[in-house]
Amino acid sequence: MHKAGEIATIGSVMTPFALAVAIDQPLRIAEDMMIDNEVRHLAVTDTDSLVGVISDRDIAFTANSPETGLRDRLRVRDVCSLDLYAVEVSEPLERVLTEMAERHIGSVIITENDKISGIFTATDACRCFAQFLRAS
């Protein structure tokens, strides 16, 4: 963890190397990536530019559709969130946590020089808080 008085950055607590899926990929590709890599969020790209995020919840909502075969016809673009929250690795952790809470979001994509560097999720926040409590 960090020393007293030291300002923690998001880069120091993120999960590095966030996985990304192209916006025009079939939804099944995103779902398989999440299952295979045991993650719940993927960055979404369009021609190598970060444009959104997709979660396992976004995919799960399609399972509730009464329309037969809908999931097999959908693309990532049909269900991902384009209301992206992304920050640079140097962003103060406190600022990111506050924004996540205010916006009720479960993940933040972390960038460095406009390239995806990692991800920070609510699970990561819980891990950080547990470390903080152990150190107190």
C-alpha positions in Angstrom: 0.0 0.0 0.0 1.1 3.6 0.3 2.8 5.5 3.1 0.9 8.1 5.1 0.6 11.4 3.2 1.6 9.7 -0.1 -1.0 10.3 -2.8 -2.0 7.0 -4.4 -2.5 7.0 -8.2 -4.8 4.8 -10.1 -1.8 3.3 -11.9 -0.5 1.9 -8.6 -3.6 -0.1 -7.9 -5.1 -1.0 -11.3 -5.1 -4.4 -12.9 -2.6 -4.1 -15.7 -3.2 -5.1 -19.3 -7.0 -4.7 -19.7 -8.4 -6.9 -22.4 -10.1 -5.2 -25.3 -12.7 -6.3 -27.9 -13.5 -4.6 -31.2 -16.8 -2.9 -31.3 -18.0 -4.8 -34.4 -17.2 -8.3 -33.0 -20.0 -10.7 -32.4 -21.2 -10.5 -28.8 -20.3 -14.1 -28.3 -16.6 -13.2 -28.8 -16.8 -10.8 -25.9 -18.6 -13.3 -23.8 -16.0 -16.0 -24.6 -13.1 -13.6 -23.8 -14.6 -12.9 -20.4 -15.2 -16.5 -19.6 -11.8 -17.7 -20.8 -9.9 -14.9 -19.0 -12.2 -14.9 -15.9 -12.9 -11.2 -16.1 -16.2 -9.2 -16.0 -15.2 -6.1 -18.1 -13.6 -5.5 -21.4 -12.5 -2.3 -23.0 -14.2 -1.7 -26.4 -12.1 -0.4 -29.3 -12.9 0.9 -32.8 -10.0 1.0 -35.1 -7.5 0.9 -32.2 -9.2 3.8 -30.4 -10.8 3.3 -27.0 -14.6 4.0 -27.4 -16.4 2.1 -24.6 -16.6 -0.7 -22.1 -18.7 -3.9 -22.0 -19.5 -5.9 -18.8 -20.9 -9.3 -18.1 -24.0 -7.6 -16.9 -24.5 -5.9 -20.3 -24.3 -9.4 -21.9 -26.5 -11.0 -19.3 -29.4 -8.5 -20.1 -29.6 -10.0 -23.6 -30.3 -13.4 -22.1 -33.6 -12.1 -20.8 -34.9 -11.1 -24.2 -37.9 -13.1 -25.4 -36.6 -12.9 -28.9 -35.1 -16.2 -30.0 -31.5 -16.2 -31.1 -31.0 -12.5 -30.3 -27.7 -13.0 -28.6 -26.3 -14.8 -31.6 -27.1 -11.8 -33.9 -25.9 -9.0 -31.6 -22.5 -7.3 -31.9 -20.5 -5.7 -29.1 -21.7 -2.2 -30.3 -25.3 -3.2 -29.7 -24.9 -3.7 -25.9 -21.6 -1.9 -24.8 -21.6 1.4 -22.9 -20.2 4.3 -24.9 -20.4 6.4 -21.8 -16.8 5.6 -21.0 -14.9 6.7 -18.0 -11.2 6.5 -18.7 -8.3 8.2 -16.9 -4.5 8.4 -17.2 -2.3 6.2 -14.9 -1.3 9.3 -12.9 -4.9 10.2 -11.9 -5.2 10.3 -8.1 -7.0 7.2 -6.7 -9.3 9.3 -4.5 -10.6 11.2 -7.5 -11.3 8.0 -9.4 -13.1 6.4 -6.4 -15.2 9.5 -5.9 -16.2 9.6 -9.6 -17.0 5.9 -9.7 -19.3 6.3 -6.7 -21.0 9.4 -8.0 -21.6 7.9 -11.4 -22.5 4.4 -10.1 -20.0 2.7 -12.4 -18.2 -0.5 -11.9 -15.1 0.0 -13.9 -12.6 2.5 -15.2 -10.3 2.0 -18.2 -6.8 3.2 -17.4 -4.7 4.7 -20.2 -1.1 5.9 -20.7 -0.3 8.1 -23.7 -3.7 7.3 -25.2 -3.1 3.5 -25.1 -5.0 1.1 -22.8 -2.8 0.3 -19.8 -5.2 -1.4 -17.4 -8.5 -1.5 -15.7 -9.8 -0.6 -12.2 -13.0 -2.3 -11.1 -15.2 -2.3 -8.0 -13.5 -5.5 -7.1 -10.1 -3.8 -7.2 -11.5 -1.0 -5.0 -12.6 -3.6 -2.4 -9.2 -5.2 -2.5 -7.6 -1.8 -1.9 -9.9 -1.0 0.9 -9.2 -4.4 2.6 -5.4 -3.6 2.3 -6.1 -0.2 3.9 -8.0 -1.7 6.8 -5.3 -4.3 7.4 -2.7 -1.5 7.5 -4.7 0.6 9.9 
